[in-house]
Amino acid sequence: MPSPNRSLCSQISRRLRVDPFIASLLGTVALAALLPARGAAAPAVSGAAEGAVAVLFFLYGARLSAREALDGLKQWRLHGSVTAVTFGLFPALGLAAHLLVPYVLSPELYQGLLFLTLLPSTVQSSIAFTSIARGNTAAAVCGATFSSLFGIVLTPLLAAALLNTRGGVSAGSILQIAEQLLLPFLAGQVLRRWIAAWMARHRTVLGLVDRGSVLLVVYSAFSAAVVGGVWSTLSLPRLGALFLVEAVLLALVLTATLLLGGRLGFGRSDLIVMVFCGSKKSLASGVPMASVLFPGPAAGMIVLPLMLFHQLQLMVCAFLARRWGAESPAAEAGRAAVPAYAGRS
């Protein structure tokens, strides 16, 4: 029989477990710090990263079902509320965080924080957490799909309007977005009817392509940041302050989605969709968008707040999903049907 201390340590380690993808990202950042792409290697890595971005958004377009999104229009109040939080409340809180500059956040970190508030919601984890919490999974699929579709257009437009960085967002950047992100995405949508079944059969391999592409983009961005000396401006106190600010940001949005969903009269299953689809931001979309909108060394600092927020949202939402799933009426009924002696040794 395991000792109580060992059992407690096991529970703590499970709760604090770092997402494997985040571990891979951290390893990629370390590699870029030790062996950045310099000289003749830099253009080659940059070109490969641009190709990876195109592949990523082609796959996104081929996966997302516009038909499912249109079928979900009957729940327009729910999806409209999620969209309002994702592209309205989040950016408003990001703009309010400017009050923390320069006392808490450096201008560079603030730009990254504001950028993450402009991103669409995640797809896979929003659906997965909704399922674990026994929420309305079908609505989560539609809501996450809506957010991704809108994000292709809204995120660059919001970035152009709200972000002001040296050599950053400009009319040329918006054209680059259309060329590097929107066109591959639309190509994926057009070809979806012919390749969707093939993609379903090779989901594991394509998942590796997804993650490998993001890692390549991260390596390119952080290499440029190392060569450009961007990290000399980052200190541990600033990094800790950023984490605390992001924790407050996530707490505010989670609270707002719960209150707004309750005020609108959403049932339990739809309220879960509101929370998980409305409170999350997509790392997979954000990293390639940052590489296009913020070329050169600036991209590394822009991506850093997003990487921290990604791990934070996974930990918090995983805890909430498990708790709500255990408290669901279906779970309670299932436990009531199990004899009291079941599971005892």
N, C-alpha and C positions, 0 to 999 in steps of 0.2 A: 504493500500500500504506500503511495507516495506521501512524503512528509508534507505538513501544511505549508512550510516555508517554500518547498519546491513548487507546490501547486500555486501558491501566491505569485512566485516569480514567473511561472509559466503564463498566468493570466495577465500579468503586467506586460510581459514581452509581446503577447498577442495584441494587446491594446495599443502598444507603442510601435508595432511593427512598421517599418518603412516600406512603402510601396516599392516592389522590385524595379519598376520603371524609373522611379525617383532615384533609386540606388544606381541604376545605369546612367542616369543624367549626371549625378554627382561624380561618377567615375569619368564620364566624358569631360566634365568641367576640369577635373584634376589632370586629365591627359592634355587638355588645351593649355593649362597653366604650366605644365612641365615641358610639353613638346608642341608649341603652337605652330600653325602653318605660317612659314615665313618665306620671303623671297619668291622664287619661281613656283613654290608649292602653293602659295596663297591663292593665285588666280585659279589654279586647278581645283582646289577645295571649294572655292566660292562658286565656280561653275557647276561642280557636282552638287552643291547644296541647292542651287537654283533648279537643277533637274529633279532633285528629290522633292522640292516643294511642288513642282508640277505633278509628279507621280502621286503625292499625298492627296492633292485636291481632285485629281482624276478619280482616285479610289473613293474619296468622300462622295463625289457626285454619283458614282456607280452604286454606292451602298444606300444612299438616302432615297426613300420612296416618296416622290412628290404626290403620288396617288394617296398614300396613307395620310399625308399632311392635309390634303384636300378633304379626305373623308372625315378628318377630325374637326372640320369647320363648324360642325353642329355644337361643339363645346367651345364656342368662340369666347365666352366670358372667361373660362379657365386659361385658354391659350393667350388671350389678350392680356390677362393679368400677369402671366409669366413673362410675356414680351415687355410689358411696362416695367417690371422689376429689373429684367436683364439689361434693357437698353435705356431705361429712364432713371430708376432709383439708384442703381449701381453707379452710373456716371455722375449723378448729383452728389453722392457721397464722395466719389473721387475728387470732384471739384472742391468740395468742402474741406478735404484733407490738405488743400493748399495752405491752410492756416498753420499747418505744422512745419512748413518750410521757412527758414532753414534750421529751426531750433531742434526739431525731432527728426525730420527727413531731409536728406540732401536734395537739391533740385533734380539730380539724375535719378535717384530712387523714386522721387515723387512722380517723374515722368513714367517710370515703369508701373507704379501703382495705378496711376490714372489710365494707362493703356490697358491693364488687366480688367478694369471696370467696364471697358468698352467691348469686351469680347463676348461671343455667344456662349450659351450653356454647353456642357458636355452632352454627348449622346449615350455612350455605353454605360458609364457609371450612373447617370441619372436614372436610366431604365433599370439597371441592376439594383440600385438602392430602393427604388420604388417597389420592385418585386419583393425584395427582402422584407420591407415594411408592410407588405400585403396591401399596397395601394393600387390605384387604377393604372396598370401597366400599359394598356392600350393608349390611354391618354398621355402617358409619359413618352411613349414612342412618338406620338404626334407633336407633343410640345417640344421635345428635343429636336425633332426634325424641323419644325418651324424656326426654332432659334438658330439652327445651323444655316438654313436657307437665308434668313434675314441677315445673319452675321456676315455673309459674303459681301453684302452691299453696305449694310449699316455701319459695321466696324470701321472700314476705311473712311467713310464719310464723316463719322463722329471723330475719328482720329485727325482728319484734315481740319475739322472745325475747332477742336479743343486742344490739340497738342501743338506745341510750338518749340521745335528743337532745331538746332543748327544742322542744316543739310537734311532735315528729317522729312516730315510730311509735306508734300507739294503736289501740284497738278501732275507733275511727272510721276510721282509715286502712285497716284491714283491710276494712271495709265498702266503702270507696272502691275498694279493689283489686277486690273482687267486682263492683262496679258498672261501673268504668271499664276493667278489663282482662279479668276472667273472662267476663262476659256477652258482650262482643263476640267474644271467642275462641270461646266455645261456639256463638254464632250462625254464625261462620265454619265451624266443624266441621259444623253441621247443614246448611248450604247448600252445602257443598263438592261434593256429588255433582252439583249442578246448575250450578255456576259454575267448576269446576276446569278444564274445557276452554277456557272463555272466558279465564280467567286465564292459561293456558299460551300462548294466542295473543297476549296483551297483556302479556307478561312484562316487556318493556323499559319500557313506560309505568308499570306498577305498581311497578317497581323505583325509578323516579324519585319516585313517590308515597311509597314507603317512606322514601327518604333525605330527601326534602323534609319529611316529617312529623317525622323525628328532628331535623333542623336547626331546625324551628320550636320544638320542645320545648326544645332547647338554648338557642335565643335567649331564650325566655321565662325559663328558669332563670337564665341568666347575667345577663339584664337585672335581674332581681330582686336578684341578688347585688351588682351594681354599685350599684343604687339604695340597697341596704341597707348598703353600705360593707364588705362581707365581704372584698374583695380587699386591703384595707389591712393585713390580718393575714398576707398571703402574701408571702414573700421568695424570692429566687432560690436561696439556700442550702437553704431548706426544699423547694423544688421539685426541686432536684438530689438531695437526700436521699430524697425520695419515689421518684424514678426508680430510684435504686440499690436501695432496699428492694423495689420491684416486680421488678427484675431478679433479685434473690436469690429472691424468692417464685416466679417462673416457673422458675428453675433447680431449685429444690427439688422442685416438682411434676413437672417433666419427668423428673428423676432417679427420683422415687418411682414414676411410672407405668411407667418402664422396668424397675425392680427388681420391682415388684409383678407386672407382666405376665410377666416371666421366671420368677418364683417360682410363678405359677399355671400355667405350662407353655403359654402362648399361642404359637402359631406366629408367623412374621414378619408376615404380613398382619394378624392380629388385634392383635398388639403395636402396630402402627402406628395402628390405630383407638384403642387404649387411650391412646396418647400424645396424639394430636391432639384427640380428643373430651374427654379428661380434663383437659387443661391449659389450655383456652381458656374465655374468659368473653364473654358476649354484650353488646356495646354497644347493639345494636338493642333488646334487651329491657330492659337496665339503665337507659337514659336515661328512657323513659316510666315505669318503676317508681319511679325516684327522684323524678320530678316529682309522683307521687301520694303516696309515703310521706313526702317531705320538702318540704312546700309552703313557698313563700316563698324568701328569700335562701339558706337552707341547701342547696338543691338544687344550686346552682352548684358549691359546694365538694365536694359528694358526687360529682358527675359527673366532676370533674377527674381523680382517680386512675384512673377507668375509661377515660377517653380516652387517657391515657398508656399504660396496660396494653394497650389494644387495639392501638396501633401497635407496641408492643414484641413482643406475641405474634405479630403478622403477620410481622414481620421475622425473628424467630427460627424460627418454624415454616416459613416459606417456604424458608429456608436448609436446614433439616432435610429438608423434603419433596424438594427438588431433589437433595440429596446421597443420600438413601435411594433415590430413584427411579433415579438413575444407578448405584447399587450393587446394584440388584435382580437376581435371577437372569435374569429376562426381558430386562432391558436388557443384561446381560453376554452373553447368548446372541445378541441382535441385533447387538451390536458384533462378536462373533466371526464372524458370517456375512458381514460387510462386508469386501471385499478391502482389503488394506493400503494400496493406492494411492488408495482412494476418498476424495474430498473434497479431494485435493491439486490445486493449480493447475499 
